Amino acid sequence: MNYQEEKLIEFKQLLEQHALQEGLHDTILDNLLTVRASCPLRKSPSVYEPAIIIVGQGKKCCYLDNQIYDYSVGNFLTIFLPMPIEFEITEASPAAPFLAACVRIDLGRIANLLLKMDKMHPAPLALESKNSSGIFTAPLNDDILDPVIRLLKCLRSPRDAAILGETIVDEIYYRVLGSEKGEEIKSLLLHKGEIQRISKAVEYIHQHLNEVISVEKLASLANMSSSGFYKVFKDVMHTSPIQYTKALKLFKAQTLIQEGRNVNEAGYLMGYNSPAQFSREYKRYFGFNPSLRVPMAESPLPESIAAELQ
């Protein structure tokens, strides 16, 4: 048994201790969440918040723009902005549940780390990558796994969590930037700046879901032309600004319906003046009518995202 195999066993054992409930749950560390699923889940739409996701047991796949992102044991997934995606858990059982840790991403903190790294070792402009995607998957290495394990160990002590937690999170960010995808990530965040510009538009969309949102308005927030903004948004988010906005509106409407709102009222609050149009788009996206209320515990929408969209 090599070093990483031993560490993966330790990682899984820590997740078993701290991921006791089904679904996605917060911990005493603001930037750390745990995931548990005791049975396979069919392909479902969801919205993933910015995070680094490391799997300790089982297998999960994300589907986005005709691409498959596998994050089984030995891989990690990084998402820089909230993204509507489809996912499925293909390997999970009561005896061997799917287990994962999620480290929330703070783009401001990562940008500060990048500036420090660039001051010490300025990257050549020729380094710029053609890949503008805001989602990556890559093999897990020991440099990333070790601090993730130490972060989980902090959950045993509120004092350790308070004093050491944020420092370890910064180390995880740093190690991801040093992974095999690191140069692409650095180019995306430091040289090209797409994430920073698109993040302004994404934040505006989240804050104005009940309004009609135009591409022109979003482009002006990003200080770009409409055509340039559309292309960059599609490159980073793997969907158009309009489709992205529609997905978030539908997820918010689903949350409102699950909380007891009338279907027509939920649609109206999300800017749908036609109940028939709302029902059609809802069914097309989720695969069932909005009148069929899915219990919150079974919803594909993580609790943390549901709270963020409220």
N, C-alpha and C positions, 0 to 999 in steps of 0.2 A: 504494500500500500504506500503510495507516494504522499508527499506533503499535502497537495491539494485535495486528494481523496480523504485524508484525515480531517482536513479543515471543512470540507463539505459535510462530513458526518456531524461535526460539531455545530456547523451552521444549521443543519436540519434539526438537531436536538434543541437548539435555542429557539427555533421557530415553533417547535412543538410545545414549548413552555409558554410562549408569548402570543401564539395565534390559536387561541382556544375556541373562538367562536367562528361560525361560518361568515364568509364575506370579508369585506375590507374594513379595518378598524384602526382608529387612532391609538397611540401609545402615550406615555407620559412625556415623550419627546415630540415636540411640535412637528419636526421634519421626518418622523419615522412612522410608518404604518405597517401592519401585518395583514396577510391574506391567507385564508383557509377555504378550501372547497373539497368536500368529501365525496363528490360524485362528478362525473363529466358534465359539462354544460354545452348545450348546442350553440351553434353560431348565433350571436345576438349583437345588436348595435349597442354601443356605449359611448361615453365621453371619458377619455383618459386625461387626468390632470398631469402637469409637468412632473416627471419623476424618473428616478433610476430604479428599475425593478430587477431584483435578483432572486432567482428561483432556487429553493432548497430541495424541493421534491415535486415530481409530476411534470406535466408539460402543458403549455398554453401557446396559442398562436393568435396573432393579430392580422387582420386583413385590411389593407388600405391601398386604394388606387391600383388594384390588380397585383399587389405585392403581398408576400407572406413574411411576417416577422416572427421567427421562432424564438421563444425564450424558455427553453427547457433547462434542466440542470446543466450547468457549465456555460450558459450564456446569460447576458444581461441586456435589458432593453432600456433605452434612454429616449424620453419624449420631452421636448423643450417648451411646447405650448399646448394648451388644452386641445385635444383632437377627437373628433367623432370617428370612431372606428368600429369594425366588427371583430369580435373575439370568440374563441371557443377553448374550453379546457378539455383536452383529449386524454389525459392520463390523471386519474384521481379516483380514490375509493375510500371507504371508511377506514380501512386498515392502513392505507398509504395515501392520505389526502394531499392535494396540491397545496404547497406551502411557499410563500414568498415574502420578501421584505421590500418595501417601497420607500425610497428616500426622496422626499419632495425636492424639487429644483427651485432655487432662487436665482434668477438670471442676474440680478444685481451682484450677488456674491460671486457668481462664476465670472462675471465681467471683471470684478476687482482682481480675482486670481489671475485671469488672463493678462491683465495690465502688468501685474508684478512679474509674471513669467516672461512677458515680451520685453520688459525693461532689462531683465537679466540676459535673455537670449533672443534678441529681435529676430523674428521670422522673416525670410525674404518674401517680397511681394509675389514672386513666381510660385510660392507655395499654394496660392489660392486654388481651391478645389472647385470643380464643376458641380459637385453635389451640394445642393442647397436644402436638402431634406431636413425637417425638424424632428425626425425620428430615426434612431439607429439601433441596430442589434449587433453584438460583438461577443467573442469568446471571453469568458470570465478568467481573470488572472489572479494570482495570489495577492498582488498589490491592492486590488480592489476588495477581494474577499476578506482579507485580514481586518481592515478597519470596519467593514460591515459587521463582522463578528463582534468586534469590540463595542460597536454601537449597540448591538442587541444586549450585550452584557451590562451596559449602563442601565438597562431597564430594571435590574435587580436593586438598584440604589437610587432614590430620587436625588441624593446629593451628587453622585457620579453623573447622573443625567444632566443636572443643572450646570455642573462645572466643566465636564468633559464633552458633553454631547455636541455642542456647536463646533468645537474644534475638530472632532472626528468627522462631522458632516463636511467641513471644508476639505479635510484630507480625502474623503471619498470623491468630491468634485475634482480635486487635483489629480487623483489617480485615474479617473475616467478620461480627463484631458490628456493623460499620458498613455492611454490604451491605443490599440491599433487603429481605432477610429479618431484618435486625438487630433491628428493634423486636419482632418476634414471638419471636425468640430471647431477647432481654433479658427480655421478659415471662415467658417460660417458665422461665428460670433465676433471675431476680432477684425478681420480684414474687410469682409463684405457687409456685415451689419444688417443682413436681412432680418434676423430674429428680432433685433431691437426695433426696427421699423414696423414689422408685422405685429409685434407684441402690442404696440399702441392701438392698432386697429382691432386686435382681438379683445383687448381690455374694453374698448368702446362698445363692441358688440355685446359683451357680457353685461354691460351696464345699461344697455338700451334695447333689451330684447322685446319690450312691449311697443317699440316704435318701428316705422319703416326705415330701413337702413340702406343707403345707396352706396354703390362702389365709389362714386365720386367723393362722397363724404369721407369714406375710409381712406381713399387715396390722398386726400388733402391732409388728413391726420398723419400719414406716413411721409408727407412732403414729396409725393411722387405723382407722375401722370397716371391717369386711370388705366391706360394700357400697360404701363410698366408695373403698376401696383398689382394688377390682375395676374400678370405672369409670375412675379415674385411670390405672391400669396400662394398660387397654385404649386410652385416649386417647393415651398417650405411646408405647406399644410396638406398637399396632395388632394386638394379639393378647391373648388372656386369659392370666392367670398360669399356668394349668394347661397350656395349649397351648405356651406359651413354655418351661416346664420340660420338657415332653415332647420338644420339638425339641432342646433341649440334651442331654438324656439319650441320644437317638438318635444325635446327632453324636458324643458321647463313646463310645458303644458302637461306632460305625463305626470310630473311631480305634483302639479296643482290638482289633477284629477285624483291621484292617490291620496291626497290630503282631504278629499271630500268635495272639491269644487265640481259644479255642473260642467259637463263636457263642452257645451256651447260657450259657457263663461270662460273656461280655460282657453279655448281657441281665441275668443275675443281679446282676452288679456294679452295674448301673444301676437295680436295684430291681424288675426283672421276675421274678416267681416262676413265671410261666407262659411256657415257651419258645414255645408257639403264639401267645400274645398278642404277645410281642416280635416274632416273625417277621411277623405281620400288620401291626403298626404300622410296622415298619421298611420293609416293602415298600410300604405305602401312602404313606410319606413320601418314600422315595428312588426308588421305581419299580422296584426289583429286590430279590431275596431277600438276606438277610444272608450266605448261603453263597457268593454271588458276590462275591468280594473285589475291590474296586477298588484298583489300585495307588495308593500315596500321591501320586505325581506327578499322577494323573488325578483325585484326589478333589476335590469341590467345596469341601472344607473347607480354607481357607488354613492354611499351616504355623504362622503365629503364633497363630491361634485354636486349632489342635490342641494346641499347647504350653500355651496358657492353660487349656484344659479338662482337662489332665492333672493 
